[in-house]
Amino acid sequence: MVMKRLRRWIEGGLPDREPIEVVQQQLLLALVDCEDTRAERLRHDIVRTTKPRELWVMRSSIFFCVANRRSETEAARRINALLPLFEGWIDPLLLEPIDQLGRPRMFKNSSNK
């Protein structure tokens, strides 16, 4: 999956990017049922920033808000659903799904060695 995206990125240039407003809106939707003060601050930060990398970093805060409100499994599902929005904005090697603990899946078994 990663190699396919990387090859497409190298061969065809950058893929079409989602407008930053779409990325912001989807991040806000990921927090739809989070109502604490931390989530409110995060919503404010999402709306305020227009830099894709800053929005990318906010995924970890979204993960923790959703995990506290719902579950880690639901948080991982929501974060992974956001990955396509960042294509063309973020290095393709970073566009990896996470597990229910918030770790990239490619590192899932590294602790077992």
DRENROVO-711383 format. One record per residue: x, y, z negated of N, C-alpha, C in turn; residue number from 0. Coordinates in Angstrom, 3 decimals. Layout:
DRENROVO-711383
<atom <X Y Z> <X Y Z> <X Y Z> NUM>,
...
This chain:
DRENROVO-711383
<atom <0.826 -1.197 0.000> <0.000 0.000 0.000> <0.865 1.253 0.000> 0>,
<atom <1.871 1.302 -0.878> <2.753 2.457 -0.950> <3.557 2.582 0.336> 1>,
<atom <4.089 1.473 0.807> <4.902 1.511 2.020> <4.072 1.962 3.220> 2>,
<atom <2.833 1.538 3.257> <1.959 1.936 4.357> <1.757 3.454 4.362> 3>,
<atom <1.492 4.029 3.174> <1.310 5.475 3.070> <2.602 6.207 3.392> 4>,
<atom <3.731 5.682 2.882> <5.014 6.316 3.127> <5.354 6.299 4.612> 5>,
<atom <5.129 5.159 5.268> <5.402 5.049 6.707> <4.527 6.030 7.485> 6>,
<atom <3.246 6.102 7.123> <2.337 7.027 7.817> <2.806 8.464 7.620> 7>,
<atom <3.271 8.771 6.426> <3.737 10.110 6.105> <4.985 10.451 6.916> 8>,
<atom <5.919 9.493 7.012> <7.160 9.723 7.752> <6.890 9.824 9.248> 9>,
<atom <6.096 8.906 9.781> <5.863 8.837 11.233> <4.923 9.916 11.734> 10>,
<atom <3.931 10.215 10.971> <2.918 11.127 11.476> <2.894 12.482 10.817> 11>,
<atom <3.875 12.787 10.015> <3.841 14.052 9.302> <2.874 13.949 8.132> 12>,
<atom <2.580 15.070 7.571> <1.681 15.080 6.422> <0.248 14.777 6.860> 13>,
<atom <-0.458 13.958 6.081> <-1.857 13.711 6.415> <-2.683 14.976 6.167> 14>,
<atom <-3.890 14.969 6.686> <-4.779 16.086 6.409> <-4.961 16.189 4.906> 15>,
<atom <-4.898 17.394 4.422> <-5.044 17.625 2.979> <-6.467 18.053 2.659> 16>,
<atom <-6.931 17.583 1.516> <-8.199 18.095 1.007> <-7.974 19.540 0.567> 17>,
<atom <-8.944 20.404 0.784> <-8.800 21.769 0.259> <-8.637 21.723 -1.266> 18>,
<atom <-7.860 22.625 -1.793> <-7.579 22.618 -3.232> <-8.868 22.750 -4.050> 19>,
<atom <-9.863 23.440 -3.494> <-11.139 23.583 -4.201> <-11.847 22.236 -4.362> 20>,
<atom <-11.695 21.368 -3.381> <-12.278 20.020 -3.460> <-11.570 19.219 -4.545> 21>,
<atom <-10.255 19.338 -4.604> <-9.487 18.645 -5.636> <-9.930 19.132 -7.018> 22>,
<atom <-10.038 20.436 -7.184> <-10.478 21.000 -8.465> <-11.869 20.481 -8.840> 23>,
<atom <-12.784 20.484 -7.900> <-14.155 20.046 -8.162> <-14.193 18.580 -8.605> 24>,
<atom <-13.410 17.746 -7.952> <-13.397 16.318 -8.316> <-12.765 16.093 -9.688> 25>,
<atom <-11.755 16.875 -10.019> <-11.176 16.780 -11.359> <-12.207 17.185 -12.412> 26>,
<atom <-12.953 18.231 -12.121> <-14.008 18.659 -13.047> <-15.076 17.574 -13.201> 27>,
<atom <-15.432 16.917 -12.101> <-16.425 15.838 -12.171> <-15.929 14.653 -12.993> 28>,
<atom <-14.638 14.420 -12.986> <-14.086 13.332 -13.793> <-14.298 13.583 -15.283> 29>,
<atom <-14.495 14.844 -15.652> <-14.706 15.224 -17.052> <-16.177 15.450 -17.387> 30>,
<atom <-17.056 15.033 -16.529> <-18.467 15.401 -16.635> <-19.089 15.076 -17.993> 31>,
<atom <-18.736 13.982 -18.620> <-19.352 13.624 -19.901> <-18.439 13.878 -21.092> 32>,
<atom <-17.369 14.638 -20.897> <-16.469 15.000 -21.990> <-16.844 16.398 -22.473> 33>,
<atom <-17.143 16.512 -23.755> <-17.699 17.769 -24.251> <-16.919 18.401 -25.390> 34>,
<atom <-15.746 17.891 -25.724> <-15.004 18.455 -26.848> <-14.210 19.693 -26.428> 35>,
<atom <-13.571 20.324 -27.396> <-12.812 21.547 -27.149> <-11.663 21.315 -26.181> 36>,
<atom <-11.007 20.170 -26.313> <-9.892 19.844 -25.421> <-10.374 19.779 -23.968> 37>,
<atom <-11.523 19.169 -23.745> <-12.075 19.069 -22.390> <-12.439 20.450 -21.849> 38>,
<atom <-12.968 21.300 -22.695> <-13.310 22.657 -22.257> <-12.063 23.435 -21.835> 39>,
<atom <-10.983 23.308 -22.609> <-9.722 23.973 -22.238> <-9.194 23.416 -20.924> 40>,
<atom <-9.309 22.111 -20.769> <-8.844 21.465 -19.549> <-9.644 21.939 -18.340> 41>,
<atom <-10.958 22.065 -18.498> <-11.792 22.595 -17.405> <-11.334 24.000 -17.006> 42>,
<atom <-11.077 24.811 -18.008> <-10.600 26.175 -17.751> <-9.280 26.140 -16.974> 43>,
<atom <-8.363 25.273 -17.378> <-7.066 25.154 -16.696> <-7.228 24.669 -15.256> 44>,
<atom <-8.132 23.725 -15.043> <-8.366 23.200 -13.688> <-8.863 24.308 -12.760> 45>,
<atom <-9.805 25.086 -13.240> <-10.373 26.163 -12.426> <-9.332 27.258 -12.180> 46>,
<atom <-8.493 27.511 -13.163> <-7.514 28.599 -13.085> <-6.365 28.304 -12.125> 47>,
<atom <-5.899 27.065 -12.077> <-4.716 26.767 -11.258> <-5.098 26.449 -9.820> 48>,
<atom <-4.213 26.831 -8.930> <-4.404 26.509 -7.509> <-3.210 25.722 -6.972> 49>,
<atom <-2.349 25.256 -7.859> <-1.168 24.497 -7.448> <-1.434 23.002 -7.581> 50>,
<atom <-1.342 22.276 -6.475> <-1.627 20.842 -6.495> <-0.798 20.058 -7.512> 51>,
<atom <0.460 20.409 -7.672> <1.296 19.678 -8.624> <0.842 19.884 -10.057> 52>,
<atom <0.371 21.074 -10.371> <-0.157 21.327 -11.712> <-1.434 20.516 -11.929> 53>,
<atom <-2.263 20.445 -10.914> <-3.478 19.637 -11.015> <-3.126 18.159 -11.157> 54>,
<atom <-2.110 17.703 -10.438> <-1.655 16.312 -10.520> <-1.262 15.961 -11.961> 55>,
<atom <-0.530 16.859 -12.592> <-0.075 16.623 -13.964> <-1.252 16.580 -14.943> 56>,
<atom <-2.307 17.288 -14.651> <-3.481 17.319 -15.537> <-4.215 15.980 -15.606> 57>,
<atom <-3.908 15.064 -14.696> <-4.562 13.753 -14.710> <-4.369 13.034 -16.040> 58>,
<atom <-3.196 13.200 -16.659> <-2.973 12.516 -17.936> <-3.898 13.056 -19.017> 59>,
<atom <-4.133 14.354 -19.024> <-5.062 14.937 -19.998> <-6.494 14.485 -19.725> 60>,
<atom <-6.839 14.392 -18.443> <-8.168 13.883 -18.079> <-8.309 12.448 -18.555> 61>,
<atom <-7.262 11.635 -18.341> <-7.285 10.241 -18.787> <-7.610 10.174 -20.281> 62>,
<atom <-6.909 10.947 -21.105> <-7.112 10.877 -22.550> <-8.488 11.377 -22.964> 63>,
<atom <-8.988 12.414 -22.314> <-10.336 12.898 -22.640> <-11.391 11.835 -22.336> 64>,
<atom <-11.299 11.238 -21.156> <-12.279 10.215 -20.757> <-12.125 8.966 -21.617> 65>,
<atom <-10.890 8.577 -21.913> <-10.664 7.389 -22.745> <-11.254 7.583 -24.136> 66>,
<atom <-11.139 8.783 -24.689> <-11.716 9.058 -26.016> <-13.233 9.045 -25.988> 67>,
<atom <-13.800 9.525 -24.916> <-15.264 9.613 -24.810> <-15.896 8.294 -24.379> 68>,
<atom <-15.263 7.603 -23.432> <-15.831 6.387 -22.847> <-14.970 5.170 -23.162> 69>,
<atom <-13.926 4.945 -22.367> <-13.004 3.827 -22.578> <-11.769 4.030 -21.708> 70>,
<atom <-10.709 3.318 -22.023> <-9.498 3.413 -21.214> <-9.731 2.849 -19.819> 71>,
<atom <-10.558 1.816 -19.732> <-10.871 1.230 -18.422> <-11.596 2.246 -17.544> 72>,
<atom <-12.563 2.945 -18.118> <-13.289 3.967 -17.364> <-12.367 5.124 -16.997> 73>,
<atom <-11.486 5.500 -17.910> <-10.542 6.578 -17.634> <-9.635 6.202 -16.459> 74>,
<atom <-9.131 4.983 -16.451> <-8.268 4.528 -15.350> <-9.041 4.508 -14.039> 75>,
<atom <-10.292 4.069 -14.078> <-11.115 4.034 -12.864> <-11.277 5.436 -12.283> 76>,
<atom <-11.565 6.393 -13.147> <-11.765 7.771 -12.676> <-10.469 8.377 -12.132> 77>,
<atom <-9.370 8.151 -12.820> <-8.081 8.693 -12.371> <-7.693 8.076 -11.028> 78>,
<atom <-7.882 6.767 -10.910> <-7.528 6.091 -9.648> <-8.402 6.575 -8.495> 79>,
<atom <-9.637 6.936 -8.780> <-10.526 7.457 -7.732> <-10.058 8.818 -7.206> 80>,
<atom <-9.240 9.507 -7.976> <-8.739 10.825 -7.572> <-7.539 10.742 -6.626> 81>,
<atom <-6.879 9.601 -6.554> <-5.649 9.474 -5.775> <-5.760 9.977 -4.332> 82>,
<atom <-6.793 9.605 -3.578> <-6.864 10.072 -2.178> <-6.892 11.595 -2.036> 83>,
<atom <-7.369 12.286 -3.050> <-7.432 13.746 -2.987> <-6.057 14.388 -2.931> 84>,
<atom <-5.063 13.686 -3.449> <-3.725 14.246 -3.534> <-2.832 13.862 -2.362> 85>,
<atom <-3.351 13.064 -1.428> <-2.557 12.714 -0.247> <-2.242 13.987 0.537> 86>,
<atom <-0.975 14.123 0.868> <-0.529 15.318 1.570> <-0.070 16.420 0.640> 87>,
<atom <-0.458 16.353 -0.615> <-0.029 17.335 -1.605> <1.119 16.794 -2.450> 88>,
<atom <1.081 15.494 -2.720> <2.016 14.853 -3.645> <2.800 13.784 -2.884> 89>,
<atom <4.040 13.556 -3.285> <4.885 12.529 -2.684> <4.128 11.200 -2.655> 90>,
<atom <4.066 10.539 -1.511> <3.317 9.285 -1.393> <3.765 8.203 -2.372> 91>,
<atom <5.017 8.229 -2.780> <5.497 7.222 -3.734> <4.868 7.379 -5.111> 92>,
<atom <4.345 8.552 -5.405> <3.704 8.795 -6.700> <2.224 8.427 -6.705> 93>,
<atom <1.663 8.202 -5.543> <0.232 7.930 -5.435> <-0.060 6.458 -5.734> 94>,
<atom <0.224 6.060 -6.956> <0.029 4.687 -7.404> <-1.115 4.622 -8.408> 95>,
<atom <-1.961 3.613 -8.305> <-3.012 3.437 -9.307> <-2.404 3.179 -10.690> 96>,
<atom <-3.153 3.503 -11.724> <-2.722 3.237 -13.090> <-3.545 2.102 -13.684> 97>,
<atom <-3.021 1.489 -14.748> <-3.778 0.448 -15.439> <-4.578 1.092 -16.571> 98>,
<atom <-5.262 0.280 -17.369> <-6.125 0.818 -18.413> <-5.349 1.480 -19.550> 99>,
<atom <-4.027 1.347 -19.566> <-3.196 2.021 -20.564> <-2.607 3.323 -20.030> 100>,
<atom <-2.944 3.645 -18.780> <-2.459 4.876 -18.184> <-1.096 4.747 -17.537> 101>,
<atom <-0.586 3.519 -17.390> <0.721 3.288 -16.763> <0.535 2.967 -15.289> 102>,
<atom <1.483 3.421 -14.449> <1.415 2.999 -13.040> <1.443 1.481 -12.963> 103>,
<atom <0.626 0.906 -12.121> <0.548 -0.551 -12.009> <1.854 -1.184 -11.587> 104>,
<atom <2.678 -0.457 -10.838> <3.943 -1.044 -10.396> <4.891 -1.293 -11.554> 105>,
<atom <4.653 -0.668 -12.718> <5.479 -0.881 -13.896> <4.807 -1.760 -14.932> 106>,
<atom <3.672 -2.302 -14.607> <2.858 -3.050 -15.565> <3.613 -4.177 -16.255> 107>,
<atom <4.417 -4.955 -15.513> <5.090 -6.103 -16.090> <6.531 -5.833 -16.491> 108>,
<atom <6.974 -4.599 -16.406> <8.375 -4.290 -16.730> <8.690 -4.503 -18.192> 109>,
<atom <7.717 -4.429 -19.079> <7.967 -4.627 -20.503> <8.103 -6.094 -20.865> 110>,
<atom <7.748 -6.990 -19.937> <7.822 -8.419 -20.199> <9.184 -9.011 -19.903> 111>,
<atom <10.109 -8.219 -19.413> <11.425 -8.749 -19.029> <12.338 -8.842 -20.224> 112>,
